[in-house]
């Protein structure tokens, strides 16, 4: 599954276009390498995202085969760490 689609379906990012822009801008890393929007995600991969106010590291626990509801989306990943930036 493409990383931009995974980020959207897991509801980590609200829109696929935003996920693509974040990947293209160098804010998303997949297993410590810069991720492109078309990068493939597998179970147990580590995704690091640099948001404007924090850095979050996720572990992929599952991949959806079809569109899922909001309560199921949280089961697709685990948050390993969350680091807020100083202002």
Buried (B, 14 or more C-beta within 10 A) or exposed (E): BBBBBBBBBBBBBEEBEEBBBBBBEEBBBBEEEEBBBEBEBEEEBEBBBBBEEEBBBBEBEEBBEEEBEEEBBEEBBEEEEEEEEEE
